[in-house]
Amino acid sequence: MNQIPFGFTPGDGQNFDLNSLGAMLQQIGAMMQQAEGEGDENISWKTIHDSARNSISQKGDPSIGENQSNSVRDAIALAQVWLDEATDFPASSLNYGAWSKSEWLENTLPAWRPLIEPIAKGLAETMSSMSTDMQGLVGNEEVPAEMQQMLQPMLEMAKKMAAVSTGMQIGQGLAELSTEMLGASDISLPLAPNNIPSLLPNYIAQFAKDYELPVSEVMMMCAVREAALCRLYSAEPWVGNELVDTVSRYAAGISVDKDRIREVMQSVDPSNPESMQELMATGVFEPATTEAQQKALNHLEFMLALIEGWVSFTVERVIADRLENADKLMETMSRRRASGGPAEKTFSNLVGLELRPRLIRDATTFWKYIHMNKNRTAR
């Protein structure tokens, strides 16, 4: 039996680091203290913010210099001129943003709330319902007395700690996402405040270096993409609203198999710490995807693919005859999506959605077909 608390098992021949254990216990204590102050909130937005900012700070976050800001300003201004010839959607704003990673977090965090909160609420309601059911076991002669004493305080604290724990995970996820963002709307969501096109020049420079592309051309491609998405969400606000509503429909169906939980809990031996660990490993507490949720996920995937397909088609049209490395730029972005870019990672972690490149390619082909037929009709 594993006698090390919290599941820590040193490898053979290794010394157990008591300092690490102490730091871990301090972190758990801090989480429990913070959980006490969370009240009935479904999710801790303070935890999300602080966790993300700390993670970004630890990894380094150079501020944006004047030259970088001017480059972003000029690129977006030129992109707006090019887009005037390619789409009927008007420019969403004459302003621009040149952000560091921390600035991306601060500016987009309000837009994440309507996407994250429905899921957090659904999980919280499920846990609350489960807590009520589990409390009904107290006094049940079939449940061992030791287990009855453990259940109620554990479940109440679990609900509060879940808000903090979920907040920390989301914060870490947003911090990681900030390291891969080329622009505010890089993941095809309406994250830019007031639909002001905004770019992250530090990562654009790194992206250009990694793929051996001219920084100026990568900047222009990102500016066209960002400005196009902002135009879409500004001219057609229902598109962004539909994305949020679809996530809400998915979250409304979050539930767990409470009958199975009751059955499994009765097999837990309070005298054996490993029995609870084995219970958690079975995935009994993981929400099951219902038919209604799967329909919502399919709809969300379809909408995001259409949006991404339209953006890819529009960017390709705009830069094809203007940037020397246009083909290589578009191919690089396609490979980035195929290998799992920030959009795929974000939605996979958030709602279990994976953006399949096949759907994006099909959507791009669809918009090309629409454009060709529109031109034929115009003639």
Buried (B, 14 or more C-beta within 10 A) or exposed (E): EEEEEEEEEEEEEEEEEEEEBEEBEEEEEEBEEBBEEBEEBBBBBBBBBBBBBBBBEEEEBEEBEEEBBEBBBBBBBBBBEBBEEBBEBEBBBEEBBBBBBBBBBBBBBEBBBBBBBBBBBBBBBBBBEBBEBBBEBBEEEEBBEEBBEBBBEBBEEBBBBBBBBBBBBBBBBBBBBBBBBBBBBBBBBBBBBEBBBBBBBBBBBBBBEEBEBBBBBBBBBBBBBBBBBBBBBBBEEEBBEBBBBBBBBBBBBBBBBBEEBBEBBEEBEBEEBEEBEBBEEEEBBEBEBBEEBEBBBEBBBEBBBBBBBBBBBBBBBBBEEEBEBBEBBBEBBBEBBBEEBBBBBBBEBBBEBBBBBEBBBEBBEBBBEEBEEEEEEEE
